Amino acid sequence: MKVRLIHGIHAKEGKHNMARLLPFMQKAMPGAKVELWEYGFLGFWQARWRNERLASQLDLDCRQNREREPEIWITHSNGAAIAYLATKNHGTPVDMIININPALDRHLSAEVRRVETIHSEQDRWVDLSQWLPFHIWGDQGRVGYTGKQTNTLNHDASKVGGVMEYRGHCDLFSSLRIQHWAYFFANRIDETGLDCT
């Protein structure tokens, strides 16, 4: 099984939230190949014009390196928009996507076997992005997925309780809770029945 971690905007190579999540996911899923899929620093306005090209590159990378094993993506923020475009416009073969506070319209979800959305009620960054005209960005990271597809499950991090509970856009990556979320993701992936070896 391959698990790709896809970061958001304003992230330098190796210096972003998904790079912080990487060792915890590798520990939580020792039988899987967990790796970063990085596209470098991307500013707010650049995402509007470059996301489609990045989705095409993600598709190409997945197809070139496909090893007849399950493919899982864990995204954060703009990473969810790139993942959505890769599956919608290129038909990228992926089995499951976990979106952490996705910068994606609340009605959009990839048409893959399973999508899980982690959202939090005070995510003001994605709340602002919903006002961009003619763009797929939206407030899904704050309200969750509200469309009609049955393949998508929401998890409201504002109401989970305990150490895993958080409210802001990047709060999942706090040292207090990141390990707990990594094991949660590993469990959700395991529940799909996909072979992790």
C-alpha positions in Angstrom: 0.0 0.0 0.0 1.2 3.5 -0.8 0.1 6.5 1.3 0.9 9.9 -0.2 0.7 13.0 1.9 -0.2 16.1 -0.1 0.4 19.5 1.5 -1.3 22.9 1.2 -0.2 26.3 0.0 2.5 28.5 1.7 4.5 25.4 2.3 8.3 25.2 1.6 9.7 21.8 0.6 10.1 19.6 3.8 8.9 22.5 6.0 5.2 22.0 6.2 2.5 20.3 8.2 2.5 17.1 6.1 6.2 16.7 6.6 5.5 16.9 10.3 2.8 14.2 9.9 5.1 11.9 7.9 7.0 10.1 10.7 3.9 9.6 12.7 2.1 8.0 9.7 5.2 5.8 9.0 5.1 4.6 12.7 1.3 4.0 12.6 1.5 2.1 9.3 4.8 0.2 9.3 3.7 -2.1 6.4 2.8 0.8 4.1 5.0 3.0 1.9 4.2 6.5 3.3 5.7 9.4 1.4 5.4 13.1 0.8 4.2 14.3 -2.6 5.5 17.8 -2.7 5.0 20.6 -5.2 7.0 23.4 -3.6 5.9 26.8 -2.3 2.6 28.1 -3.8 1.1 31.4 -2.9 -2.7 32.1 -2.5 -3.1 33.4 -6.1 -0.8 31.0 -7.7 -3.0 28.1 -6.6 -5.8 29.4 -8.8 -3.7 29.1 -11.9 -1.4 26.2 -11.1 -3.6 23.6 -9.4 -4.7 22.0 -12.7 -1.1 21.5 -13.8 -0.2 20.1 -10.3 -3.2 17.7 -10.6 -1.8 16.5 -13.9 1.6 16.0 -12.4 0.1 14.1 -9.5 -1.7 11.8 -11.9 1.4 11.2 -13.9 3.5 10.4 -10.8 0.8 8.0 -9.6 0.6 6.2 -12.9 4.3 6.0 -13.5 5.0 4.6 -10.0 1.8 2.4 -9.8 2.9 -1.0 -8.3 -0.5 -2.7 -8.3 -1.0 -1.8 -4.7 -3.7 0.3 -3.0 -3.2 4.0 -3.3 -4.3 6.3 -0.4 -3.9 10.1 -0.3 -4.0 12.2 2.9 -4.3 15.9 2.0 -4.3 19.2 3.8 -6.0 22.4 2.6 -5.1 23.0 -1.1 -3.9 19.4 -1.3 -7.6 18.4 -1.3 -8.3 20.7 -4.3 -5.3 19.1 -6.2 -6.5 15.6 -5.4 -10.1 16.4 -6.5 -8.8 17.8 -9.8 -6.6 14.8 -10.4 -9.4 12.3 -9.9 -12.0 14.4 -11.7 -10.0 15.6 -14.7 -7.5 12.7 -15.1 -9.2 9.7 -13.5 -6.2 9.1 -11.3 -6.5 5.6 -9.8 -6.7 6.2 -6.0 -8.6 4.0 -3.5 -9.2 6.4 -0.6 -8.6 10.1 0.2 -8.5 11.6 3.7 -8.9 15.4 3.5 -7.7 17.5 6.5 -9.4 20.9 6.6 -9.9 20.9 2.8 -9.9 24.2 0.9 -12.6 22.8 -1.3 -16.2 23.7 -2.1 -18.5 22.0 0.4 -20.4 20.2 -2.4 -17.3 18.6 -4.0 -15.9 15.1 -3.3 -13.7 12.9 -5.4 -15.4 9.9 -7.0 -13.2 7.3 -5.5 -14.1 4.3 -3.3 -13.9 6.3 0.0 -13.3 9.9 1.1 -13.1 11.1 4.7 -13.2 14.8 5.6 -11.8 16.2 8.8 -13.2 19.6 9.4 -13.3 22.1 12.3 -15.8 24.8 13.0 -13.3 27.8 13.4 -11.3 27.2 10.2 -11.4 30.8 9.1 -8.9 30.3 6.2 -11.2 28.0 4.2 -14.2 30.1 5.2 -12.6 33.0 3.4 -11.8 31.0 0.3 -15.5 30.3 -0.4 -15.8 33.8 -1.6 -13.4 33.4 -4.6 -15.5 33.5 -7.7 -15.2 30.7 -10.3 -12.9 28.6 -8.1 -13.3 25.1 -6.5 -12.0 26.4 -3.2 -14.6 26.6 -0.5 -15.4 26.1 3.2 -15.4 22.3 3.4 -12.6 22.5 6.0 -15.0 24.4 8.3 -18.4 22.7 7.6 -17.5 19.3 6.1 -18.8 17.7 2.9 -22.5 18.6 2.3 -23.0 17.1 -1.1 -25.0 14.0 -2.1 -22.3 11.4 -2.7 -22.5 8.5 -0.3 -18.7 7.7 -0.5 -17.8 10.6 1.8 -17.8 10.6 5.6 -17.3 13.7 7.8 -15.4 13.9 11.1 -16.0 17.2 13.0 -12.7 17.7 14.9 -14.4 20.5 16.9 -16.6 17.8 18.6 -14.5 14.7 18.9 -13.5 15.5 22.5 -10.3 14.8 24.3 -6.8 15.6 23.1 -7.8 15.1 19.4 -10.3 18.0 19.5 -9.3 21.1 17.7 -10.8 24.1 15.9 -8.4 25.9 13.6 -7.0 25.2 10.1 -3.7 23.7 11.1 -4.4 22.7 14.7 -4.4 18.9 13.9 -0.6 19.2 13.5 0.0 20.3 17.1 2.5 18.1 18.9 -0.3 17.4 21.5 -2.5 15.6 19.0 -0.7 14.8 15.7 0.3 11.2 16.8 -3.3 10.5 17.8 -4.6 11.6 14.5 -2.0 9.5 12.7 -3.3 6.4 14.4 -6.8 7.5 13.7 -6.0 7.7 10.0 -4.2 4.3 10.0 -7.3 2.8 11.6 -9.7 4.4 9.1 -7.5 3.1 6.3 -7.3 -0.4 7.9 -11.1 -0.5 8.1 -11.3 -0.3 4.3 -9.9 -3.8 4.0 -7.2 -2.7 1.6 -4.0 -4.7 1.8 -1.4 -2.7 3.7 1.6 -4.9 2.7 
